[in-house]
Amino acid sequence: MERMSTLDAGFFFMEDENVPMHVGSVAVFEGPPPAYGDLVRLLVGKLQQVPRYRQRVRTVPLHLGRPVWTDDEHFEVLYHVRHTAVPAPGGDEQLRNLAGRVFAQRLDLAKPLWEMWLVEGLRDDRWAIISKVHHCMVDGVAGWDLAAALLDVTPDTATPALGSWTPERAPSTAWLVVDGLRDAVVEPLQQLARVPALARNLPTRQEVLDFGRGLPSSVRRLASPAARSLNGPSGPHRRWEWTQASLSEVKLVRTAFGGTVNDVVLAAVTRGFRDLLAGRGELSDGQVVRSLVPVSVRAESERGTLNNRVSAVLVSLPVGEPDPLRRLARLRDQMDDLKSSRQAVGAQALTELAGFAAPTLLAMGSRLTFRFPQPMMQTVTTNVPGPRIPLYMLGRQMVEIHPYVPIAYNLRISVGIFSYLDQLNFGINADFDAVPDIGVLSTGIRDGFDELVKYAASARPASKDDRTRSSAKAARPAAVRGRPAAAAAKRSPNSRRRGSS
């Protein structure tokens, strides 16, 4: 038995009928699909590496303590591994529609909090895996460590032998109450003992002065008008889209204009939201979309640990700026300010101090945080770096993988990015009713990369990298090439119905 951390418990209590709090992905593989039984046997052989997959959550009566993880005495792997197919012709849209429906469904909180769907019927002799894992169980970085248990670096790795497993006996309700009361007393004392260590992570006097010098620009950003239509209640259904870029394109832009991968990605996302608001007739000069950008604070020694080790920074996406290079420059300045002010470290310190809250207040506060209006932010953008080498499952190569990031209460859109090989794979999640124009956003993100690449290519003489990029763009499927935002907005009613119902 293991007790949840404060942050993990917050994600667990945040869920309700309209807010499924799982992260997920859609991984596409080439080659003929494996037999369902082969996938099940692979998973069973790997489960000893991920024991959390056979554990369920037990809450403490009256929330007198944080929930605990206990072995599921009735664990049945066939319940968690599903088998389905998309209708012909099995293209990207059919797979996205299926994924939207699967992601909209809540996980059964009485069972281990994960599902995996084997999807057949894709064209070009491909198949897919749709996976879901509850956010209380794993954040984006640890989630990749879990997925790695099923993936190999060579196509000819042998399937592991099936091992035996005996679940530990579940604790009684009386024991949970007694231990929960002890946790409610001991945890605050442990947090007090950690205050000196937390204090070492706080900014120094000079850093406070540096942060103070950056406050005027931060206040000006917060004073900028934000896009209000992006906030509001959400229903139970989801639309889910994806788009792609390449790391070689990002490298070309960085070489010409500087900045980081995140700076370029956020500039492209800014173009997407600019097109979305323009299509709605809501774009104005000086307007911003404030995005929460999670930051992993997991140490290298914690790789594979099943917990959430994330902090966040708040970034103002300058959607009101018409010039793409000025948008990029403004984002670079912001990210430099945030790094110098150590905002991410401060947020992590506050996350640790949240352990002082009584578990009952945590259960209430986690939900109430997103129930009140949130003028400070309109979306979430999370970028998780993945491997640059090809990976295989059951001898078949994974060719792309797109992430799913949940939306919560007053936020109607989230953007997840996962890198693999030379790809930047986007997964865009939105409320079904509030965002029927999700295609404009995904197309705008792709157009954002195209315009930056165009400026970067004209900023210096053509090189071998440029020619390589041009060839790669020409070979990219039409589904991921940039299309004019206006054309995307004028799609037929049927083509606008991406997602699920």
Secondary structure, DSSP 8 states (H G I E B T S, - for coil): -EE--HHHHHHHHH-BTTB--EEEEEEEEESS---HHHHHHHHHHHGGG-GGGGEEEE--GGG-S--EEEE-TT--HHHHEEEEE--TT--HHHHHHHHHHHHHS---TTS-SEEEEEEEEETTTEEEEEEEEETTT--HHHHHHHHGGG-BSSTT----------------HHHHHHHHHHHHHHHHHHHHHTHHHHHHTS--HHHHHHHHHHHHHHHHHHHS-B-GGGBS---S-EEEEEEEEEHHHHHHHHHHH---HHHHHHHHHHHHHHHHHHHTT---TT-BEEEEEEEE---GGGTT--S--EEEEEEEE-TT---HHHHHHHHHHHHHHHHHHTHHHHHHHHHHHGGGS-HHHHHHHHHHHHHS--TT-SEEEEEE---SS--EETTEEEEEEEEE----TTB-EEEEEEEETTEEEEEEEEETTT-TTHHHHHHHHHHHHHHHHHHHHHTS---HHHHHHHHHHHHS-GGGS---HHHHHT--HHHH--S--
